[in-house]
Amino acid sequence: MEPELVGERVMKLMKEHKIAIEELADRMKIQVKVLKGKLEGKEEFYLNEMIKLRNIFELDIKNCDELFFQKTTENEKNVVIK
């Protein structure tokens, strides 16, 4: 698991669901500064936090696998970098 990549993916979910960092931290029952560190890739998400994210964003097993464990997803492979 690459913490930076996971953080980017979680931030993308936050944007899609219009959830601010403060709201997500509150729903996960963690401090904002701890969540920021995880989103920046400085720390990894613990299993209990992964489960909370799965529930908050209503992810299925495939989406969880893509979010936390795949190096690159099909969508990320199709992104053109300019």
N, CA, C and O atoms as a Maestro MAE file, in Angstrom:
{
 s_m_m2io_version
 :::
 2.0.0
}

f_m_ct {
 s_m_title
 :::
 protein
 m_atom[328] {
  # First column is atom index #
  i_m_mmod_type
  r_m_x_coord
  r_m_y_coord
  r_m_z_coord
  i_m_residue_number
  s_m_chain_name
  s_m_pdb_residue_name
  s_m_pdb_atom_name
  i_m_atomic_number
  :::
  1 25 0.846 -1.180 0.000 1 A "MET " " N  " 7
  2 3 0.000 0.000 0.000 1 A "MET " " CA " 6
  3 2 0.887 1.237 0.000 1 A "MET " " C  " 6
  4 15 1.821 1.350 0.794 1 A "MET " " O  " 8
  5 25 0.581 2.156 -0.898 2 A "GLU " " N  " 7
  6 3 1.329 3.402 -1.007 2 A "GLU " " CA " 6
  7 2 0.523 4.523 -0.341 2 A "GLU " " C  " 6
  8 15 -0.502 4.948 -0.874 2 A "GLU " " O  " 8
  9 25 0.978 4.999 0.812 3 A "PRO " " N  " 7
  10 3 0.200 5.987 1.573 3 A "PRO " " CA " 6
  11 2 -0.160 7.251 0.784 3 A "PRO " " C  " 6
  12 15 -1.260 7.781 0.943 3 A "PRO " " O  " 8
  13 25 0.751 7.737 -0.064 4 A "GLU " " N  " 7
  14 3 0.468 8.949 -0.833 4 A "GLU " " CA " 6
  15 2 -0.677 8.712 -1.807 4 A "GLU " " C  " 6
  16 15 -1.565 9.553 -1.952 4 A "GLU " " O  " 8
  17 25 -0.651 7.566 -2.470 5 A "LEU " " N  " 7
  18 3 -1.685 7.225 -3.444 5 A "LEU " " CA " 6
  19 2 -3.037 7.040 -2.760 5 A "LEU " " C  " 6
  20 15 -4.060 7.501 -3.267 5 A "LEU " " O  " 8
  21 25 -3.041 6.375 -1.624 6 A "VAL " " N  " 7
  22 3 -4.284 6.177 -0.874 6 A "VAL " " CA " 6
  23 2 -4.842 7.535 -0.439 6 A "VAL " " C  " 6
  24 15 -6.043 7.779 -0.546 6 A "VAL " " O  " 8
  25 25 -3.972 8.408 0.048 7 A "GLY " " N  " 7
  26 3 -4.405 9.747 0.455 7 A "GLY " " CA " 6
  27 2 -5.047 10.511 -0.685 7 A "GLY " " C  " 6
  28 15 -6.073 11.164 -0.499 7 A "GLY " " O  " 8
  29 25 -4.443 10.432 -1.877 8 A "GLU " " N  " 7
  30 3 -5.001 11.102 -3.051 8 A "GLU " " CA " 6
  31 2 -6.377 10.539 -3.389 8 A "GLU " " C  " 6
  32 15 -7.295 11.283 -3.735 8 A "GLU " " O  " 8
  33 25 -6.511 9.229 -3.288 9 A "ARG " " N  " 7
  34 3 -7.789 8.590 -3.598 9 A "ARG " " CA " 6
  35 2 -8.869 8.986 -2.592 9 A "ARG " " C  " 6
  36 15 -10.018 9.215 -2.971 9 A "ARG " " O  " 8
  37 25 -8.509 9.066 -1.327 10 A "VAL " " N  " 7
  38 3 -9.485 9.470 -0.306 10 A "VAL " " CA " 6
  39 2 -9.892 10.922 -0.534 10 A "VAL " " C  " 6
  40 15 -11.066 11.262 -0.391 10 A "VAL " " O  " 8
  41 25 -8.938 11.782 -0.888 11 A "MET " " N  " 7
  42 3 -9.273 13.183 -1.158 11 A "MET " " CA " 6
  43 2 -10.216 13.294 -2.359 11 A "MET " " C  " 6
  44 15 -11.106 14.145 -2.380 11 A "MET " " O  " 8
  45 25 -10.017 12.435 -3.351 12 A "LYS " " N  " 7
  46 3 -10.909 12.419 -4.509 12 A "LYS " " CA " 6
  47 2 -12.325 12.035 -4.073 12 A "LYS " " C  " 6
  48 15 -13.298 12.641 -4.521 12 A "LYS " " O  " 8
  49 25 -12.440 11.038 -3.210 13 A "LEU " " N  " 7
  50 3 -13.753 10.640 -2.686 13 A "LEU " " CA " 6
  51 2 -14.395 11.778 -1.894 13 A "LEU " " C  " 6
  52 15 -15.598 12.020 -1.996 13 A "LEU " " O  " 8
  53 25 -13.577 12.467 -1.107 14 A "MET " " N  " 7
  54 3 -14.087 13.593 -0.319 14 A "MET " " CA " 6
  55 2 -14.673 14.654 -1.243 14 A "MET " " C  " 6
  56 15 -15.742 15.203 -0.977 14 A "MET " " O  " 8
  57 25 -13.967 14.933 -2.318 15 A "LYS " " N  " 7
  58 3 -14.436 15.943 -3.277 15 A "LYS " " CA " 6
  59 2 -15.731 15.478 -3.937 15 A "LYS " " C  " 6
  60 15 -16.680 16.253 -4.055 15 A "LYS " " O  " 8
  61 25 -15.774 14.224 -4.364 16 A "GLU " " N  " 7
  62 3 -16.964 13.683 -5.024 16 A "GLU " " CA " 6
  63 2 -18.182 13.709 -4.115 16 A "GLU " " C  " 6
  64 15 -19.299 13.950 -4.575 16 A "GLU " " O  " 8
  65 25 -17.971 13.460 -2.819 17 A "HIS " " N  " 7
  66 3 -19.077 13.411 -1.858 17 A "HIS " " CA " 6
  67 2 -19.278 14.741 -1.124 17 A "HIS " " C  " 6
  68 15 -20.135 14.858 -0.249 17 A "HIS " " O  " 8
  69 25 -18.478 15.731 -1.496 18 A "LYS " " N  " 7
  70 3 -18.557 17.066 -0.884 18 A "LYS " " CA " 6
  71 2 -18.448 17.000 0.642 18 A "LYS " " C  " 6
  72 15 -19.262 17.568 1.371 18 A "LYS " " O  " 8
  73 25 -17.415 16.288 1.096 19 A "ILE " " N  " 7
  74 3 -17.153 16.148 2.529 19 A "ILE " " CA " 6
  75 2 -15.850 16.876 2.854 19 A "ILE " " C  " 6
  76 15 -14.798 16.556 2.300 19 A "ILE " " O  " 8
  77 25 -15.924 17.840 3.740 20 A "ALA " " N  " 7
  78 3 -14.739 18.601 4.160 20 A "ALA " " CA " 6
  79 2 -13.898 17.753 5.111 20 A "ALA " " C  " 6
  80 15 -14.389 16.801 5.718 20 A "ALA " " O  " 8
  81 25 -12.641 18.112 5.226 21 A "ILE " " N  " 7
  82 3 -11.716 17.351 6.067 21 A "ILE " " CA " 6
  83 2 -12.188 17.324 7.523 21 A "ILE " " C  " 6
  84 15 -12.054 16.306 8.203 21 A "ILE " " O  " 8
  85 25 -12.736 18.437 7.994 22 A "GLU " " N  " 7
  86 3 -13.220 18.493 9.376 22 A "GLU " " CA " 6
  87 2 -14.382 17.525 9.599 22 A "GLU " " C  " 6
  88 15 -14.460 16.853 10.628 22 A "GLU " " O  " 8
  89 25 -15.275 17.468 8.624 23 A "GLU " " N  " 7
  90 3 -16.418 16.554 8.731 23 A "GLU " " CA " 6
  91 2 -15.962 15.099 8.706 23 A "GLU " " C  " 6
  92 15 -16.432 14.278 9.493 23 A "GLU " " O  " 8
  93 25 -15.035 14.787 7.789 24 A "LEU " " N  " 7
  94 3 -14.555 13.413 7.695 24 A "LEU " " CA " 6
  95 2 -13.832 13.004 8.973 24 A "LEU " " C  " 6
  96 15 -14.047 11.906 9.485 24 A "LEU " " O  " 8
  97 25 -12.984 13.875 9.486 25 A "ALA " " N  " 7
  98 3 -12.272 13.575 10.737 25 A "ALA " " CA " 6
  99 2 -13.272 13.329 11.865 25 A "ALA " " C  " 6
  100 15 -13.105 12.402 12.658 25 A "ALA " " O  " 8
  101 25 -14.307 14.159 11.933 26 A "ASP " " N  " 7
  102 3 -15.326 14.001 12.970 26 A "ASP " " CA " 6
  103 2 -16.049 12.666 12.824 26 A "ASP " " C  " 6
  104 15 -16.262 11.963 13.811 26 A "ASP " " O  " 8
  105 25 -16.422 12.319 11.605 27 A "ARG " " N  " 7
  106 3 -17.137 11.056 11.372 27 A "ARG " " CA " 6
  107 2 -16.252 9.842 11.631 27 A "ARG " " C  " 6
  108 15 -16.742 8.775 12.000 27 A "ARG " " O  " 8
  109 25 -14.935 10.014 11.435 28 A "MET " " N  " 7
  110 3 -13.997 8.919 11.687 28 A "MET " " CA " 6
  111 2 -13.546 8.880 13.146 28 A "MET " " C  " 6
  112 15 -12.889 7.932 13.574 28 A "MET " " O  " 8
  113 25 -13.903 9.920 13.906 29 A "LYS " " N  " 7
  114 3 -13.516 10.030 15.315 29 A "LYS " " CA " 6
  115 2 -11.992 10.123 15.480 29 A "LYS " " C  " 6
  116 15 -11.409 9.494 16.362 29 A "LYS " " O  " 8
  117 25 -11.357 10.933 14.599 30 A "ILE " " N  " 7
  118 3 -9.924 11.199 14.716 30 A "ILE " " CA " 6
  119 2 -9.703 12.708 14.603 30 A "ILE " " C  " 6
  120 15 -10.580 13.435 14.137 30 A "ILE " " O  " 8
  121 25 -8.547 13.166 15.023 31 A "GLN " " N  " 7
  122 3 -8.225 14.582 14.959 31 A "GLN " " CA " 6
  123 2 -7.952 14.995 13.509 31 A "GLN " " C  " 6
  124 15 -7.471 14.194 12.706 31 A "GLN " " O  " 8
  125 25 -8.260 16.232 13.190 32 A "VAL " " N  " 7
  126 3 -8.054 16.756 11.841 32 A "VAL " " CA " 6
  127 2 -6.583 16.634 11.447 32 A "VAL " " C  " 6
  128 15 -6.278 16.249 10.318 32 A "VAL " " O  " 8
  129 25 -5.663 16.960 12.368 33 A "LYS " " N  " 7
  130 3 -4.243 16.912 12.028 33 A "LYS " " CA " 6
  131 2 -3.792 15.471 11.730 33 A "LYS " " C  " 6
  132 15 -2.894 15.263 10.914 33 A "LYS " " O  " 8
  133 25 -4.402 14.492 12.376 34 A "VAL " " N  " 7
  134 3 -4.082 13.086 12.108 34 A "VAL " " CA " 6
  135 2 -4.569 12.716 10.706 34 A "VAL " " C  " 6
  136 15 -3.851 12.071 9.943 34 A "VAL " " O  " 8
  137 25 -5.793 13.129 10.374 35 A "LEU " " N  " 7
  138 3 -6.333 12.849 9.046 35 A "LEU " " CA " 6
  139 2 -5.503 13.532 7.973 35 A "LEU " " C  " 6
  140 15 -5.231 12.939 6.930 35 A "LEU " " O  " 8
  141 25 -5.097 14.775 8.217 36 A "LYS " " N  " 7
  142 3 -4.257 15.487 7.247 36 A "LYS " " CA " 6
  143 2 -2.974 14.712 6.971 36 A "LYS " " C  " 6
  144 15 -2.556 14.593 5.820 36 A "LYS " " O  " 8
  145 25 -2.352 14.187 8.014 37 A "GLY " " N  " 7
  146 3 -1.128 13.404 7.841 37 A "GLY " " CA " 6
  147 2 -1.368 12.170 6.983 37 A "GLY " " C  " 6
  148 15 -0.521 11.800 6.170 37 A "GLY " " O  " 8
  149 25 -2.505 11.542 7.162 38 A "LYS " " N  " 7
  150 3 -2.849 10.347 6.378 38 A "LYS " " CA " 6
  151 2 -3.135 10.727 4.928 38 A "LYS " " C  " 6
  152 15 -2.719 10.018 4.011 38 A "LYS " " O  " 8
  153 25 -3.837 11.833 4.713 39 A "LEU " " N  " 7
  154 3 -4.148 12.285 3.363 39 A "LEU " " CA " 6
  155 2 -2.889 12.724 2.614 39 A "LEU " " C  " 6
  156 15 -2.812 12.600 1.391 39 A "LEU " " O  " 8
  157 25 -1.913 13.232 3.347 40 A "GLU " " N  " 7
  158 3 -0.646 13.653 2.739 40 A "GLU " " CA " 6
  159 2 0.317 12.488 2.538 40 A "GLU " " C  " 6
  160 15 1.390 12.656 1.959 40 A "GLU " " O  " 8
  161 25 -0.068 11.304 3.020 41 A "GLY " " N  " 7
  162 3 0.775 10.122 2.841 41 A "GLY " " CA " 6
  163 2 1.875 9.996 3.876 41 A "GLY " " C  " 6
  164 15 2.791 9.191 3.705 41 A "GLY " " O  " 8
  165 25 1.805 10.768 4.940 42 A "LYS " " N  " 7
  166 3 2.819 10.699 5.994 42 A "LYS " " CA " 6
  167 2 2.564 9.524 6.932 42 A "LYS " " C  " 6
  168 15 3.479 9.027 7.589 42 A "LYS " " O  " 8
  169 25 1.295 9.084 6.985 43 A "GLU " " N  " 7
  170 3 0.897 7.947 7.816 43 A "GLU " " CA " 6
  171 2 -0.059 7.079 7.023 43 A "GLU " " C  " 6
  172 15 -0.750 7.564 6.127 43 A "GLU " " O  " 8
  173 25 -0.100 5.802 7.351 44 A "GLU " " N  " 7
  174 3 -1.039 4.897 6.703 44 A "GLU " " CA " 6
  175 2 -2.343 4.848 7.483 44 A "GLU " " C  " 6
  176 15 -2.378 5.141 8.678 44 A "GLU " " O  " 8
  177 25 -3.417 4.474 6.791 45 A "PHE " " N  " 7
  178 3 -4.697 4.270 7.451 45 A "PHE " " CA " 6
  179 2 -4.670 2.913 8.141 45 A "PHE " " C  " 6
  180 15 -4.227 1.923 7.559 45 A "PHE " " O  " 8
  181 25 -5.144 2.869 9.375 46 A "TYR " " N  " 7
  182 3 -5.275 1.603 10.107 46 A "TYR " " CA " 6
  183 2 -6.523 0.871 9.605 46 A "TYR " " C  " 6
  184 15 -7.392 1.468 8.971 46 A "TYR " " O  " 8
  185 25 -6.596 -0.415 9.896 47 A "LEU " " N  " 7
  186 3 -7.718 -1.228 9.442 47 A "LEU " " CA " 6
  187 2 -9.060 -0.660 9.913 47 A "LEU " " C  " 6
  188 15 -10.011 -0.590 9.134 47 A "LEU " " O  " 8
  189 25 -9.138 -0.259 11.167 48 A "ASN " " N  " 7
  190 3 -10.411 0.287 11.665 48 A "ASN " " CA " 6
  191 2 -10.792 1.572 10.931 48 A "ASN " " C  " 6
  192 15 -11.977 1.857 10.759 48 A "ASN " " O  " 8
  193 25 -9.804 2.345 10.499 49 A "GLU " " N  " 7
  194 3 -10.073 3.569 9.740 49 A "GLU " " CA " 6
  195 2 -10.519 3.232 8.318 49 A "GLU " " C  " 6
  196 15 -11.360 3.926 7.745 49 A "GLU " " O  " 8
  197 25 -9.955 2.172 7.755 50 A "MET " " N  " 7
  198 3 -10.377 1.721 6.427 50 A "MET " " CA " 6
  199 2 -11.845 1.307 6.464 50 A "MET " " C  " 6
  200 15 -12.607 1.609 5.546 50 A "MET " " O  " 8
  201 25 -12.230 0.621 7.521 51 A "ILE " " N  " 7
  202 3 -13.624 0.185 7.666 51 A "ILE " " CA " 6
  203 2 -14.541 1.401 7.801 51 A "ILE " " C  " 6
  204 15 -15.629 1.429 7.225 51 A "ILE " " O  " 8
  205 25 -14.104 2.397 8.558 52 A "LYS " " N  " 7
  206 3 -14.905 3.614 8.702 52 A "LYS " " CA " 6
  207 2 -15.068 4.315 7.353 52 A "LYS " " C  " 6
  208 15 -16.161 4.772 7.018 52 A "LYS " " O  " 8
  209 25 -13.979 4.401 6.579 53 A "LEU " " N  " 7
  210 3 -14.056 5.030 5.263 53 A "LEU " " CA " 6
  211 2 -14.979 4.245 4.338 53 A "LEU " " C  " 6
  212 15 -15.740 4.828 3.566 53 A "LEU " " O  " 8
  213 25 -14.905 2.926 4.421 54 A "ARG " " N  " 7
  214 3 -15.786 2.073 3.605 54 A "ARG " " CA " 6
  215 2 -17.245 2.393 3.912 54 A "ARG " " C  " 6
  216 15 -18.062 2.509 2.999 54 A "ARG " " O  " 8
  217 25 -17.569 2.535 5.180 55 A "ASN " " N  " 7
  218 3 -18.948 2.820 5.579 55 A "ASN " " CA " 6
  219 2 -19.365 4.251 5.223 55 A "ASN " " C  " 6
  220 15 -20.477 4.471 4.742 55 A "ASN " " O  " 8
  221 25 -18.492 5.204 5.453 56 A "ILE " " N  " 7
  222 3 -18.808 6.608 5.168 56 A "ILE " " CA " 6
  223 2 -19.075 6.815 3.680 56 A "ILE " " C  " 6
  224 15 -20.037 7.485 3.305 56 A "ILE " " O  " 8
  225 25 -18.222 6.239 2.834 57 A "PHE " " N  " 7
  226 3 -18.354 6.425 1.390 57 A "PHE " " CA " 6
  227 2 -19.164 5.316 0.721 57 A "PHE " " C  " 6
  228 15 -19.307 5.299 -0.502 57 A "PHE " " O  " 8
  229 25 -19.694 4.391 1.522 58 A "GLU " " N  " 7
  230 3 -20.528 3.291 1.034 58 A "GLU " " CA " 6
  231 2 -19.851 2.532 -0.111 58 A "GLU " " C  " 6
  232 15 -20.420 2.373 -1.191 58 A "GLU " " O  " 8
  233 25 -18.623 2.067 0.148 59 A "LEU " " N  " 7
  234 3 -17.829 1.368 -0.861 59 A "LEU " " CA " 6
  235 2 -18.095 -0.128 -0.818 59 A "LEU " " C  " 6
  236 15 -18.318 -0.706 0.246 59 A "LEU " " O  " 8
  237 25 -18.066 -0.745 -1.993 60 A "ASP " " N  " 7
  238 3 -18.159 -2.202 -2.031 60 A "ASP " " CA " 6
  239 2 -16.741 -2.777 -1.945 60 A "ASP " " C  " 6
  240 15 -15.765 -2.029 -1.890 60 A "ASP " " O  " 8
  241 25 -16.637 -4.090 -1.935 61 A "ILE " " N  " 7
  242 3 -15.336 -4.749 -1.768 61 A "ILE " " CA " 6
  243 2 -14.361 -4.359 -2.878 61 A "ILE " " C  " 6
  244 15 -13.188 -4.102 -2.611 61 A "ILE " " O  " 8
  245 25 -14.841 -4.316 -4.115 62 A "LYS " " N  " 7
  246 3 -13.973 -3.965 -5.246 62 A "LYS " " CA " 6
  247 2 -13.419 -2.548 -5.079 62 A "LYS " " C  " 6
  248 15 -12.230 -2.308 -5.291 62 A "LYS " " O  " 8
  249 25 -14.289 -1.620 -4.699 63 A "ASN " " N  " 7
  250 3 -13.844 -0.239 -4.505 63 A "ASN " " CA " 6
  251 2 -12.849 -0.123 -3.354 63 A "ASN " " C  " 6
  252 15 -11.903 0.661 -3.431 63 A "ASN " " O  " 8
  253 25 -13.054 -0.892 -2.291 64 A "CYS " " N  " 7
  254 3 -12.114 -0.886 -1.170 64 A "CYS " " CA " 6
  255 2 -10.753 -1.399 -1.613 64 A "CYS " " C  " 6
  256 15 -9.720 -0.835 -1.252 64 A "CYS " " O  " 8
  257 25 -10.757 -2.464 -2.391 65 A "ASP " " N  " 7
  258 3 -9.513 -3.027 -2.906 65 A "ASP " " CA " 6
  259 2 -8.775 -1.990 -3.749 65 A "ASP " " C  " 6
  260 15 -7.568 -1.802 -3.602 65 A "ASP " " O  " 8
  261 25 -9.513 -1.320 -4.630 66 A "GLU " " N  " 7
  262 3 -8.901 -0.290 -5.469 66 A "GLU " " CA " 6
  263 2 -8.389 0.877 -4.637 66 A "GLU " " C  " 6
  264 15 -7.314 1.411 -4.909 66 A "GLU " " O  " 8
  265 25 -9.142 1.268 -3.640 67 A "LEU " " N  " 7
  266 3 -8.773 2.411 -2.803 67 A "LEU " " CA " 6
  267 2 -7.505 2.155 -1.993 67 A "LEU " " C  " 6
  268 15 -6.606 2.996 -1.956 67 A "LEU " " O  " 8
  269 25 -7.437 1.001 -1.349 68 A "PHE " " N  " 7
  270 3 -6.363 0.761 -0.390 68 A "PHE " " CA " 6
  271 2 -5.214 -0.125 -0.868 68 A "PHE " " C  " 6
  272 15 -4.104 -0.014 -0.347 68 A "PHE " " O  " 8
  273 25 -5.449 -0.992 -1.835 69 A "PHE " " N  " 7
  274 3 -4.441 -2.013 -2.111 69 A "PHE " " CA " 6
  275 2 -3.872 -2.049 -3.525 69 A "PHE " " C  " 6
  276 15 -2.772 -2.571 -3.708 69 A "PHE " " O  " 8
  277 25 -4.550 -1.531 -4.517 70 A "GLN " " N  " 7
  278 3 -4.012 -1.565 -5.876 70 A "GLN " " CA " 6
  279 2 -3.040 -0.422 -6.094 70 A "GLN " " C  " 6
  280 15 -3.253 0.699 -5.632 70 A "GLN " " O  " 8
  281 25 -1.967 -0.733 -6.810 71 A "LYS " " N  " 7
  282 3 -0.984 0.318 -7.091 71 A "LYS " " CA " 6
  283 2 -1.574 1.367 -8.022 71 A "LYS " " C  " 6
  284 15 -1.428 2.564 -7.772 71 A "LYS " " O  " 8
  285 25 -2.232 0.940 -9.084 72 A "THR " " N  " 7
  286 3 -2.949 1.857 -9.964 72 A "THR " " CA " 6
  287 2 -4.228 1.181 -10.412 72 A "THR " " C  " 6
  288 15 -4.247 -0.025 -10.659 72 A "THR " " O  " 8
  289 25 -5.286 1.948 -10.517 73 A "THR " " N  " 7
  290 3 -6.555 1.408 -10.969 73 A "THR " " CA " 6
  291 2 -6.680 1.625 -12.472 73 A "THR " " C  " 6
  292 15 -5.868 2.330 -13.070 73 A "THR " " O  " 8
  293 25 -7.681 1.028 -13.074 74 A "GLU " " N  " 7
  294 3 -7.922 1.203 -14.514 74 A "GLU " " CA " 6
  295 2 -8.154 2.681 -14.842 74 A "GLU " " C  " 6
  296 15 -7.646 3.179 -15.847 74 A "GLU " " O  " 8
  297 25 -8.908 3.374 -14.010 75 A "ASN " " N  " 7
  298 3 -9.170 4.794 -14.240 75 A "ASN " " CA " 6
  299 2 -7.886 5.613 -14.169 75 A "ASN " " C  " 6
  300 15 -7.696 6.535 -14.962 75 A "ASN " " O  " 8
  301 25 -7.009 5.290 -13.233 76 A "GLU " " N  " 7
  302 3 -5.758 6.035 -13.091 76 A "GLU " " CA " 6
  303 2 -4.827 5.763 -14.268 76 A "GLU " " C  " 6
  304 15 -4.056 6.641 -14.653 76 A "GLU " " O  " 8
  305 25 -4.885 4.560 -14.847 77 A "LYS " " N  " 7
  306 3 -4.077 4.236 -16.021 77 A "LYS " " CA " 6
  307 2 -4.496 5.040 -17.214 77 A "LYS " " C  " 6
  308 15 -3.674 5.339 -18.080 77 A "LYS " " O  " 8
  309 25 -5.787 5.407 -17.281 78 A "ASN " " N  " 7
  310 3 -6.319 6.135 -18.416 78 A "ASN " " CA " 6
  311 2 -6.137 7.651 -18.312 78 A "ASN " " C  " 6
  312 15 -6.472 8.379 -19.247 78 A "ASN " " O  " 8
  313 25 -5.615 8.123 -17.193 79 A "VAL " " N  " 7
  314 3 -5.392 9.544 -17.014 79 A "VAL " " CA " 6
  315 2 -4.195 9.976 -17.841 79 A "VAL " " C  " 6
  316 15 -3.120 9.380 -17.764 79 A "VAL " " O  " 8
  317 25 -4.395 11.012 -18.626 80 A "VAL " " N  " 7
  318 3 -3.310 11.530 -19.471 80 A "VAL " " CA " 6
  319 2 -2.625 12.659 -18.714 80 A "VAL " " C  " 6
  320 15 -3.269 13.621 -18.296 80 A "VAL " " O  " 8
  321 25 -1.325 12.532 -18.543 81 A "ILE " " N  " 7
  322 3 -0.554 13.571 -17.863 81 A "ILE " " CA " 6
  323 2 0.055 14.483 -18.898 81 A "ILE " " C  " 6
  324 15 0.752 14.033 -19.807 81 A "ILE " " O  " 8
  325 25 -0.212 15.783 -18.756 82 A "LYS " " N  " 7
  326 3 0.305 16.762 -19.737 82 A "LYS " " CA " 6
  327 2 1.489 17.473 -19.175 82 A "LYS " " C  " 6
  328 15 2.067 18.332 -19.841 82 A "LYS " " O  " 8
  :::
 }
 m_bond[327] {
  # First column is bond index #
  i_m_from
  i_m_to
  i_m_order
  :::
  1 1 2 1
  2 2 3 1
  3 3 4 2
  4 3 5 1
  5 5 6 1
  6 6 7 1
  7 7 8 2
  8 7 9 1
  9 9 10 1
  10 10 11 1
  11 11 12 2
  12 11 13 1
  13 13 14 1
  14 14 15 1
  15 15 16 2
  16 15 17 1
  17 17 18 1
  18 18 19 1
  19 19 20 2
  20 19 21 1
  21 21 22 1
  22 22 23 1
  23 23 24 2
  24 23 25 1
  25 25 26 1
  26 26 27 1
  27 27 28 2
  28 27 29 1
  29 29 30 1
  30 30 31 1
  31 31 32 2
  32 31 33 1
  33 33 34 1
  34 34 35 1
  35 35 36 2
  36 35 37 1
  37 37 38 1
  38 38 39 1
  39 39 40 2
  40 39 41 1
  41 41 42 1
  42 42 43 1
  43 43 44 2
  44 43 45 1
  45 45 46 1
  46 46 47 1
  47 47 48 2
  48 47 49 1
  49 49 50 1
  50 50 51 1
  51 51 52 2
  52 51 53 1
  53 53 54 1
  54 54 55 1
  55 55 56 2
  56 55 57 1
  57 57 58 1
  58 58 59 1
  59 59 60 2
  60 59 61 1
  61 61 62 1
  62 62 63 1
  63 63 64 2
  64 63 65 1
  65 65 66 1
  66 66 67 1
  67 67 68 2
  68 67 69 1
  69 69 70 1
  70 70 71 1
  71 71 72 2
  72 71 73 1
  73 73 74 1
  74 74 75 1
  75 75 76 2
  76 75 77 1
  77 77 78 1
  78 78 79 1
  79 79 80 2
  80 79 81 1
  81 81 82 1
  82 82 83 1
  83 83 84 2
  84 83 85 1
  85 85 86 1
  86 86 87 1
  87 87 88 2
  88 87 89 1
  89 89 90 1
  90 90 91 1
  91 91 92 2
  92 91 93 1
  93 93 94 1
  94 94 95 1
  95 95 96 2
  96 95 97 1
  97 97 98 1
  98 98 99 1
  99 99 100 2
  100 99 101 1
  101 101 102 1
  102 102 103 1
  103 103 104 2
  104 103 105 1
  105 105 106 1
  106 106 107 1
  107 107 108 2
  108 107 109 1
  109 109 110 1
  110 110 111 1
  111 111 112 2
  112 111 113 1
  113 113 114 1
  114 114 115 1
  115 115 116 2
  116 115 117 1
  117 117 118 1
  118 118 119 1
  119 119 120 2
  120 119 121 1
  121 121 122 1
  122 122 123 1
  123 123 124 2
  124 123 125 1
  125 125 126 1
  126 126 127 1
  127 127 128 2
  128 127 129 1
  129 129 130 1
  130 130 131 1
  131 131 132 2
  132 131 133 1
  133 133 134 1
  134 134 135 1
  135 135 136 2
  136 135 137 1
  137 137 138 1
  138 138 139 1
  139 139 140 2
  140 139 141 1
  141 141 142 1
  142 142 143 1
  143 143 144 2
  144 143 145 1
  145 145 146 1
  146 146 147 1
  147 147 148 2
  148 147 149 1
  149 149 150 1
  150 150 151 1
  151 151 152 2
  152 151 153 1
  153 153 154 1
  154 154 155 1
  155 155 156 2
  156 155 157 1
  157 157 158 1
  158 158 159 1
  159 159 160 2
  160 159 161 1
  161 161 162 1
  162 162 163 1
  163 163 164 2
  164 163 165 1
  165 165 166 1
  166 166 167 1
  167 167 168 2
  168 167 169 1
  169 169 170 1
  170 170 171 1
  171 171 172 2
  172 171 173 1
  173 173 174 1
  174 174 175 1
  175 175 176 2
  176 175 177 1
  177 177 178 1
  178 178 179 1
  179 179 180 2
  180 179 181 1
  181 181 182 1
  182 182 183 1
  183 183 184 2
  184 183 185 1
  185 185 186 1
  186 186 187 1
  187 187 188 2
  188 187 189 1
  189 189 190 1
  190 190 191 1
  191 191 192 2
  192 191 193 1
  193 193 194 1
  194 194 195 1
  195 195 196 2
  196 195 197 1
  197 197 198 1
  198 198 199 1
  199 199 200 2
  200 199 201 1
  201 201 202 1
  202 202 203 1
  203 203 204 2
  204 203 205 1
  205 205 206 1
  206 206 207 1
  207 207 208 2
  208 207 209 1
  209 209 210 1
  210 210 211 1
  211 211 212 2
  212 211 213 1
  213 213 214 1
  214 214 215 1
  215 215 216 2
  216 215 217 1
  217 217 218 1
  218 218 219 1
  219 219 220 2
  220 219 221 1
  221 221 222 1
  222 222 223 1
  223 223 224 2
  224 223 225 1
  225 225 226 1
  226 226 227 1
  227 227 228 2
  228 227 229 1
  229 229 230 1
  230 230 231 1
  231 231 232 2
  232 231 233 1
  233 233 234 1
  234 234 235 1
  235 235 236 2
  236 235 237 1
  237 237 238 1
  238 238 239 1
  239 239 240 2
  240 239 241 1
  241 241 242 1
  242 242 243 1
  243 243 244 2
  244 243 245 1
  245 245 246 1
  246 246 247 1
  247 247 248 2
  248 247 249 1
  249 249 250 1
  250 250 251 1
  251 251 252 2
  252 251 253 1
  253 253 254 1
  254 254 255 1
  255 255 256 2
  256 255 257 1
  257 257 258 1
  258 258 259 1
  259 259 260 2
  260 259 261 1
  261 261 262 1
  262 262 263 1
  263 263 264 2
  264 263 265 1
  265 265 266 1
  266 266 267 1
  267 267 268 2
  268 267 269 1
  269 269 270 1
  270 270 271 1
  271 271 272 2
  272 271 273 1
  273 273 274 1
  274 274 275 1
  275 275 276 2
  276 275 277 1
  277 277 278 1
  278 278 279 1
  279 279 280 2
  280 279 281 1
  281 281 282 1
  282 282 283 1
  283 283 284 2
  284 283 285 1
  285 285 286 1
  286 286 287 1
  287 287 288 2
  288 287 289 1
  289 289 290 1
  290 290 291 1
  291 291 292 2
  292 291 293 1
  293 293 294 1
  294 294 295 1
  295 295 296 2
  296 295 297 1
  297 297 298 1
  298 298 299 1
  299 299 300 2
  300 299 301 1
  301 301 302 1
  302 302 303 1
  303 303 304 2
  304 303 305 1
  305 305 306 1
  306 306 307 1
  307 307 308 2
  308 307 309 1
  309 309 310 1
  310 310 311 1
  311 311 312 2
  312 311 313 1
  313 313 314 1
  314 314 315 1
  315 315 316 2
  316 315 317 1
  317 317 318 1
  318 318 319 1
  319 319 320 2
  320 319 321 1
  321 321 322 1
  322 322 323 1
  323 323 324 2
  324 323 325 1
  325 325 326 1
  326 326 327 1
  327 327 328 2
  :::
 }
}
